[in-house]
Amino acid sequence: MTQLIEFKLPELGENIEQGDLVRLMIAPGKTVSPGQSVMEIETDKAVVEVPSSVSGTVQEIRVKEGEKIKVGQVIFTVDGADAKAPAVRAAAAVATPVPQDPPPIALPGAPRVPARTPAVAAPGTASELASGSGEFRLPELGENISQGDLVRLMIAPGAKVSEGQPVMELETDKAVVEVPSSVSGIVKEVKVKEGEKIKVGQVIFTLEGGVPAQLEPSRARTAPVEHVSGQHGARLAFQAAIRAEGKTEEQALPPDQPLPAPLVFSMPVQLGKVAGTEQRQPIPAAPHVRRLAREVGVDIYEVKGTGPGGRISEDDVKAYAKSLLQAASAAAQAPPRATRLAAPPLPDFAKWGKIERVSIRGVRRKTAEHLAESWNTIPHVTQHDRADITELEQLRARFAPKAEEAGGKMTVTAIALKVCAAALKVFPQFNASIDIEKEEIVYKQYIHIGVAADTDRGLLVPVIRDVDKKNIVELAVELSQLSKKAREKKLTPAEMEGGTFTITNLGGIGGIGFTPIVNYPEVAILGISRSRMEPEWVQHKGGGKFEPRLILPLSLSYDHRLIDGADAARFLRWIAEAFEQPFLLSVQG
């Protein structure tokens, strides 16, 4: 018998653990090869195509468009054989007994935690569709996604729909997804309108002559698992672990850490995972180690093994049990995070005239959240200066053809990248971050600069890496490529991570200055406005006179917790002088 090979979602980037499945590019029976794009995933700001790392014939797809999928989750299985393997495997799957999950463990004093049990399908659903009528309801959109905004309907009463046909577009927090039909037939009535917020399970339309989609016995819904108090469960685990070491709680905890009172707050306990029915890979742990984990209420799958090949020991279980209590205790004792003041209620604008309300969606919503967090976290100060770029403009025009030959464009932003990289070496505190919890300043030994890009989806900030190691022509080419990818929605998450400083240029639009918001966790951002000819007093040997000069306004916002005003003024003046005297980069940069 040919063995099935699983394709799992690979790593998408640093600190990215999941994404929304926008589009599947495969189907059962299709052949895939390594490197072939099999799906599109959308993270916070980027849509990326995921290539296959396996080859063979697709047997089963275990995800649906619109779902939120996690790194390591099985997406599909492949079989190298071209034979009628699916039917054989389907029959084998029916005959093969499903392994039973262990019964829930009852901790003393804790509420009973029932094991998940498959929910029984509502009787008559399939026969009701087969008899000539039925409903299409909004399916699950992904983990923790219970609703979405209806962007576009692709059906109308009287239209014919078939299984798998897209019937509407929905927008969630981060992604616009097409929702396919799971039934076939003639649309009788559409019960929603474009612009409405619709919920999972809500009836979207009814059918005449509906035919049910293929049932998926392996994906039966499960009843939710109840949770006990996280601190109470962790405390019990901790007590069992330290008893095994022959210690008391007072001896195990640091002297300045008081014993936390039970049931202070609630969080999901590890026991809920032990009772779950999700499929998991075998882990290297001896039976007595598994027994200890069950006794103290720890999910063995969450424990990191320190032995050879990741093998889990009793000490690993005990250490993990301790960490649960210490984390719960720290969370209980931590001061509440500062929150924004609630905005006062709005007046009824409609009483003064006609209004229109538009939902904040997608990238715009995410950008608003991030900028609000930055503004409320960082004490902002903005300083302004001006640079005489008359000579620089002549040099820019002179060398612009070289950049064009290489595939880029010699812009002020490209030059600013090189200038700022040199300035960050002279003033390393502008290339740092603040770690408040550890009371440390993190100085970065690399220079990666983000450039704000205006797109129809909202503000995106692609990052150019190792700016200090590239010449201006190379920077111009890379900036042009990233800007194009941003406009075409092809930026990957990796291309928007790791920035140490940001540049935002509004000069192409206009303005003489503005207050850019620092892109947290960075500590500074440079804003560039429109250059214009102004009369400037120029000193010569024989005296001085007013001359027309091309002046570039500069605005620097910074985190006042780390950067003093005097240092900011010196930093901005250094940048202005580098614009005015490009030779300075060769001397000091």
C-alpha positions in Angstrom: 0.0 0.0 0.0 1.3 3.4 -0.9 1.9 5.7 2.0 0.3 9.1 2.2 2.5 12.1 2.5 1.3 15.2 4.4 2.0 18.7 3.4 2.0 21.1 6.4 2.0 24.9 6.4 5.7 25.9 6.6 7.1 28.9 8.5 5.8 32.2 7.1 8.2 34.5 8.9 9.4 35.5 12.3 6.6 35.7 14.9 4.0 34.7 12.3 2.1 31.6 13.5 -1.0 31.7 11.4 -2.7 33.3 8.4 -6.0 33.4 6.5 -6.4 31.0 3.6 -7.4 33.3 0.7 -7.2 30.8 -2.2 -6.5 27.2 -2.8 -4.7 26.4 -6.1 -5.1 22.6 -5.9 -7.9 20.1 -5.9 -8.2 16.3 -5.2 -6.8 14.3 -8.1 -4.5 17.1 -9.3 -0.7 16.5 -9.4 1.6 18.8 -7.5 5.4 19.1 -7.7 8.0 20.8 -5.4 8.0 24.6 -5.8 4.5 24.7 -7.3 2.3 27.3 -5.6 -0.6 25.6 -3.9 -2.4 28.4 -2.0 -2.5 32.0 -1.0 -2.2 33.0 2.6 -2.8 36.5 4.0 -1.1 37.6 7.3 -1.5 41.0 8.9 -0.4 43.0 5.8 0.7 40.7 3.1 -0.7 38.0 0.7 1.9 35.3 0.0 1.8 32.3 -2.3 2.9 29.1 -0.5 4.9 26.6 -2.6 4.6 22.8 -2.2 7.5 20.9 -0.8 6.1 17.5 -1.8 5.2 15.9 -5.1 2.4 13.5 -6.0 -1.3 13.3 -6.6 -3.5 15.2 -4.2 -5.7 12.8 -2.2 -7.4 14.9 0.5 -7.6 18.6 1.2 -8.0 19.3 4.9 -8.6 23.1 4.9 -11.1 25.4 3.2 -10.8 28.9 1.8 -11.5 31.5 4.5 -10.2 29.4 7.3 -7.4 30.6 9.7 -4.6 28.0 9.5 -1.6 27.6 11.7 2.1 26.8 11.0 2.5 23.1 11.1 -1.2 22.3 10.3 -1.8 19.6 7.7 -3.1 21.2 4.5 -3.4 18.2 2.1 -2.1 14.7 1.5 -0.5 13.3 -1.6 0.0 9.9 -3.0 2.6 9.1 -5.7 0.3 6.5 -7.3 -2.2 7.2 -10.0 -4.5 4.3 -9.1 -7.9 4.3 -7.5 -6.3 4.8 -4.1 -8.9 7.3 -2.8 -11.7 4.7 -2.9 -9.5 2.1 -1.2 -8.4 4.5 1.5 -11.9 5.7 2.0 -13.1 2.1 2.7 -10.1 1.5 4.9 -10.8 4.6 6.8 -14.3 3.4 7.6 -13.0 0.0 8.8 -10.1 1.4 10.8 -11.0 2.1 14.4 -10.4 5.7 15.6 -8.1 5.9 18.5 -9.9 7.0 21.6 -8.7 10.0 23.6 -7.8 9.5 27.3 -10.6 10.3 29.7 -10.5 13.6 31.4 -8.5 13.8 34.6 -10.4 15.0 37.7 -8.3 17.4 39.8 -9.4 17.7 43.4 -11.5 20.7 43.9 -11.6 21.6 40.2 -14.8 21.6 38.1 -15.4 18.5 36.0 -13.9 18.8 32.5 -15.8 16.7 30.0 -14.1 15.2 27.0 -15.1 16.5 23.6 -17.8 14.5 22.0 -18.7 14.6 18.3 -21.8 16.6 17.7 -24.6 14.7 15.9 -25.7 16.2 12.6 -29.2 17.6 12.6 -31.5 14.9 11.3 -33.1 15.5 7.9 -30.6 18.1 6.7 -29.3 16.0 3.8 -32.7 14.6 2.8 -34.2 18.0 3.0 -31.7 19.3 0.4 -32.2 16.3 -1.8 -35.9 16.6 -1.7 -35.7 19.9 -3.6 -35.1 22.8 -1.2 -32.5 23.9 1.2 -30.5 26.8 2.8 -27.0 27.9 2.4 -25.5 29.2 5.7 -22.3 31.1 6.2 -19.7 28.4 7.0 -16.8 28.7 9.5 -14.4 31.4 8.4 -11.5 30.4 10.7 -10.4 30.2 14.3 -12.0 33.0 16.4 -13.7 34.5 13.4 -17.4 34.7 14.0 -18.5 37.2 11.4 -17.5 39.3 8.4 -18.6 42.2 6.2 -20.4 41.2 3.0 -18.4 43.0 0.3 -20.1 41.6 -2.9 -22.8 39.1 -3.8 -22.1 36.9 -6.8 -25.6 35.4 -7.1 -29.2 36.5 -7.6 -32.6 34.9 -7.4 -33.1 32.5 -10.3 -29.4 32.0 -10.8 -28.0 28.5 -10.9 -25.2 27.6 -8.4 -23.1 24.6 -8.1 -20.9 23.1 -5.4 -17.6 25.0 -5.1 -18.8 28.1 -7.0 -17.9 31.4 -5.3 -21.2 33.0 -4.2 -19.9 36.1 -2.2 -16.9 38.0 -1.0 -16.5 38.5 2.7 -14.0 40.8 4.5 -12.7 39.9 8.0 -10.1 41.8 9.9 -7.2 41.1 7.6 -8.5 39.3 4.5 -11.1 39.5 1.7 -12.2 35.9 0.9 -14.5 34.4 -1.6 -17.0 32.0 0.0 -17.8 28.9 -2.2 -21.2 27.2 -2.2 -21.5 23.8 -0.6 -24.8 23.1 -2.3 -26.1 23.0 -5.9 -29.4 24.2 -7.2 -31.5 27.3 -8.2 -31.3 30.3 -6.0 -34.8 31.0 -4.6 -34.2 33.9 -2.2 -31.2 35.9 -1.1 -31.6 36.9 2.6 -28.6 39.3 3.0 -27.4 42.6 1.4 -24.0 43.9 0.4 -22.5 46.0 3.2 -24.2 44.0 6.0 -22.2 42.3 8.8 -23.2 38.6 8.7 -22.4 35.9 11.2 -21.3 32.3 10.9 -24.4 30.1 10.6 -26.6 32.8 9.3 -28.8 31.9 6.3 -27.4 33.6 3.1 -29.8 32.2 0.5 -32.3 29.4 -0.1 -32.4 27.0 -3.0 -34.8 25.1 -5.2 -33.6 21.7 -6.1 -30.6 21.8 -3.7 -28.1 19.0 -3.7 -25.9 18.6 -0.6 -22.2 18.8 -0.8 -20.1 15.7 0.0 -20.2 15.0 3.7 -16.9 15.1 5.6 -17.1 12.5 8.3 -13.6 13.2 9.5 -14.4 16.8 10.3 -17.3 16.4 12.8 -17.8 19.4 15.0 -17.0 19.0 18.6 -18.6 20.3 21.7 -16.6 23.0 23.5 -14.4 22.0 26.4 -15.1 23.7 29.7 -12.2 25.4 31.5 -11.2 25.5 35.1 -9.5 28.4 36.7 -6.0 28.6 35.1 -4.3 29.7 38.3 -6.1 27.0 40.3 -5.1 24.3 37.8 -1.5 25.6 37.6 -1.3 25.7 41.4 -2.4 22.1 41.7 0.2 21.1 39.0 2.9 23.1 40.9 2.0 21.5 44.2 2.3 18.0 42.7 5.6 18.8 41.1 7.2 20.2 44.2 5.9 17.3 46.3 7.8 15.0 44.0 10.9 16.9 45.0 10.2 16.8 48.7 9.8 20.6 49.0 7.1 23.0 50.2 5.6 25.9 48.3 7.5 28.4 50.5 10.8 26.7 49.7 10.1 26.4 45.9 9.1 30.1 45.4 11.6 33.0 45.5 11.5 34.7 48.9 10.0 37.9 47.5 7.2 36.2 45.7 4.1 35.6 47.8 1.9 32.6 47.4 -0.9 33.6 45.0 -4.5 33.2 46.2 -6.4 30.6 44.2 -9.1 31.6 41.7 -7.9 35.1 41.2 -8.5 35.1 37.5 -9.3 32.5 34.8 -7.3 31.3 31.8 -7.5 28.1 29.8 -5.9 25.3 31.7 -3.7 22.6 30.2 -6.2 20.0 31.2 -8.5 21.2 28.4 -6.0 20.2 25.9 -5.5 16.7 27.4 -9.1 16.0 27.0 -9.3 17.2 23.4 -9.6 15.0 20.4 -7.2 16.7 18.0 -4.8 14.5 16.1 -1.2 14.8 17.3 2.1 13.3 16.4 3.7 10.8 18.8 6.2 12.4 21.2 9.3 10.9 22.9 8.3 10.3 26.5 8.3 7.2 28.7 5.1 5.9 30.3 6.0 7.0 33.8 6.7 10.5 32.5 3.3 10.6 30.8 1.7 9.4 34.0 3.3 12.2 36.0 2.0 14.7 33.4 -1.5 13.4 33.7 -1.4 13.4 37.5 -0.3 17.1 37.7 -2.7 18.2 34.9 0.0 19.1 32.4 -0.4 18.6 28.6 2.6 16.5 27.7 2.5 18.0 24.2 3.3 21.5 25.5 6.4 20.3 27.4 9.7 20.9 25.7 12.0 17.9 26.0 15.7 18.5 26.9 16.9 14.9 26.3 18.4 13.4 23.2 16.1 13.9 20.2 13.8 16.1 22.3 12.9 13.3 24.8 10.8 14.5 27.7 11.9 13.6 31.3 10.2 14.0 34.6 12.3 17.1 35.3 11.0 18.7 32.2 7.4 18.1 33.3 8.1 19.4 36.8 9.8 22.5 35.4 6.9 23.2 33.0 4.4 22.8 35.9 6.4 25.4 37.9 6.4 27.8 35.0 2.6 27.6 34.8 2.2 28.8 38.4 4.9 31.4 38.1 3.4 32.8 34.9 -0.1 32.9 36.5 1.3 34.6 39.6 3.2 37.2 37.6 0.1 38.0 35.5 -2.0 38.4 38.7 0.5 40.8 40.3 1.3 42.8 37.2 -0.1 46.3 37.1 -2.9 46.8 34.6 -1.8 48.1 31.3 -2.5 51.7 30.5 -5.5 52.0 28.4 -6.8 54.8 26.2 -9.5 57.1 27.6 -12.9 56.2 26.2 -13.9 58.7 23.5 -17.0 60.8 24.5 -20.2 59.9 22.6 -20.7 61.4 19.2 -23.6 63.7 18.5 -26.3 62.7 16.1 -24.7 64.2 12.9 -27.8 63.2 10.8 -29.9 66.0 12.4 -27.7 68.5 10.6 -27.7 66.8 7.2 -27.2 63.7 5.2 -24.4 61.3 6.4 -22.8 58.1 5.3 -21.1 55.5 7.5 -18.3 53.3 6.1 -16.8 50.4 8.1 -13.1 50.5 9.0 -11.8 47.3 7.4 -8.7 45.2 6.6 -5.3 46.9 6.5 -6.9 50.2 7.4 -8.2 48.8 10.7 -4.8 47.1 11.5 -2.9 50.3 10.7 -5.2 52.3 12.9 -4.7 49.9 15.8 -0.9 49.9 15.4 -0.6 53.7 15.1 -2.9 54.2 18.1 -0.7 51.8 20.2 2.4 53.6 19.1 1.0 57.0 19.9 -0.2 55.8 23.4 3.1 54.0 24.1 5.7 56.5 23.0 6.0 60.1 24.3 6.4 61.7 20.9 8.4 64.9 20.1 8.8 66.2 16.6 11.6 68.6 15.5 11.9 70.3 12.1 14.8 71.5 10.0 15.6 72.5 6.4 18.2 71.3 4.0 19.6 73.2 1.0 19.6 70.5 -1.7 20.5 72.7 -4.7 23.8 71.0 -5.4 22.3 67.6 -4.5 19.6 68.0 -7.1 22.2 68.7 -9.8 24.0 65.5 -8.8 20.7 63.5 -8.7 19.8 64.6 -12.2 23.3 63.8 -13.4 23.3 60.2 -12.1 19.6 59.4 -12.6 20.3 57.6 -16.0 22.6 55.1 -14.2 19.8 54.2 -11.8 17.3 53.9 -14.7 19.7 51.6 -16.5 19.8 49.3 -13.5 16.0 49.3 -13.2 15.5 51.9 -10.5 14.7 55.5 -10.0 17.1 58.0 -8.4 14.7 59.7 -6.0 15.2 61.9 -2.9 14.0 58.9 -0.9 16.7 56.6 -2.3 19.3 59.2 -1.4 17.7 59.7 2.1 18.2 56.0 2.7 21.9 56.3 2.4 22.1 59.5 4.3 20.0 58.1 7.2 22.1 54.9 7.3 25.2 56.9 7.8 23.6 59.1 10.4 22.4 56.0 12.4 26.0 54.8 12.6 27.0 58.2 14.1 24.0 58.3 16.4 23.3 54.6 17.4 20.6 55.5 19.9 18.3 56.2 17.0 18.9 52.6 15.8 17.7 51.1 19.1 14.6 50.0 21.0 13.5 50.2 24.6 12.8 47.0 26.6 10.7 48.4 29.4 10.2 45.0 31.2 14.0 44.3 31.4 14.9 48.0 31.8 17.3 47.8 28.9 18.1 49.6 25.7 18.5 47.2 22.7 21.2 48.6 20.3 21.0 46.9 16.9 24.2 46.1 15.0 22.3 46.1 11.7 20.6 48.9 9.8 17.3 48.0 8.2 15.2 51.0 7.1 11.5 50.9 6.4 9.9 53.2 3.7 6.2 54.0 4.1 4.3 53.2 0.9 0.8 54.6 0.1 -1.4 51.9 -1.4 -5.1 51.5 -2.1 -5.2 49.0 0.8 -3.7 51.5 3.2 -0.2 52.2 4.6 2.4 49.5 4.1 6.1 49.7 5.2 8.5 47.5 3.2 11.9 47.2 4.8 15.2 47.5 3.0 17.9 45.5 4.7 21.6 46.3 5.3 21.2 49.8 3.9 24.6 50.8 5.1 26.2 48.1 2.9 24.6 49.2 -0.4 25.3 52.0 -2.8 22.6 54.5 -3.8 22.0 52.9 -7.2 21.4 49.5 -5.5 19.0 51.2 -3.0 17.1 52.9 -5.8 16.6 49.6 -7.6 15.5 47.8 -4.4 13.2 50.7 -3.4 11.5 50.6 -6.8 11.0 46.9 -6.7 9.5 46.9 -3.2 7.2 49.9 -4.0 5.9 48.0 -7.0 5.2 44.9 -5.0 3.4 47.0 -2.3 1.1 48.5 -5.0 0.5 45.1 -6.5 -0.2 43.5 -3.1 2.7 41.1 -3.4 4.8 42.0 -0.4 5.6 39.1 1.9 5.6 39.3 5.7 9.4 38.9 5.7 9.7 42.1 3.5 7.9 44.2 6.2 9.8 42.9 9.3 12.9 43.9 11.2 13.0 47.6 10.5 15.2 49.8 12.8 14.2 53.2 11.4 11.5 54.5 9.1 11.4 57.2 6.3 8.1 58.6 5.1 8.1 61.0 2.1 5.0 63.1 1.4 6.9 65.5 -0.9 5.3 64.1 -4.0 1.9 65.3 -2.7 2.9 68.6 -1.0 3.2 70.2 2.4 6.0 72.1 4.3 6.1 69.8 7.3 4.2 67.2 9.4 4.4 65.1 12.5 5.0 61.4 11.6 4.2 58.8 14.2 7.1 56.5 15.3 6.7 53.0 14.1 6.9 51.1 17.4 9.2 49.4 18.5 11.5 51.7 16.6 12.4 55.0 18.3 12.5 57.5 15.4 11.0 58.3 12.0 12.1 60.9 9.4 9.4 62.8 7.5 10.3 64.5 4.2 8.0 67.2 2.6 8.0 68.9 -0.8 11.2 70.8 -1.8 10.7 74.3 -3.3 12.8 77.3 -4.4 13.2 79.9 -1.7 15.3 83.1 -1.4 18.3 82.2 0.9 21.1 84.5 2.1 24.3 83.1 0.7 27.6 84.3 2.1 30.5 84.8 -0.4 34.1 86.0 0.0 33.2 89.5 -1.1 30.0 89.6 0.9 26.6 88.0 0.6 23.4 88.1 -1.3 20.0 86.4 -1.6 19.9 83.6 -4.1 17.2 81.1 -5.2 17.9 77.8 -3.4 16.1 74.5 -3.4 15.0 73.9 0.2 13.9 70.5 1.5 11.8 70.5 4.7 12.6 67.6 7.2 10.6 66.5 10.2 11.9 64.1 12.8 9.7 62.4 15.4 11.3 60.4 18.2 10.8 58.6 21.5 11.6 61.1 24.2 12.2 58.2 26.7 15.4 57.4 24.9 16.3 60.4 22.9 16.8 63.9 24.3 15.9 67.0 22.3 19.5 68.1 21.9 20.5 64.7 20.5 17.5 64.9 18.1 18.5 68.3 16.9 22.1 67.2 16.3 20.9 64.1 14.4 18.5 66.0 12.2 21.2 68.7 11.5 23.7 66.0 10.6 21.1 64.6 8.0 20.5 68.1 6.7 24.2 68.8 6.2 24.7 65.5 4.5 22.0 66.5 2.0 23.7 69.9 1.6 27.2 68.5 1.3 27.1 65.0 -0.3 30.8 64.7 0.1 30.2 64.5 3.9 29.0 60.9 3.4 32.5 60.0 2.1 34.2 61.8 4.9 32.1 60.7 7.9 29.7 58.0 6.6 
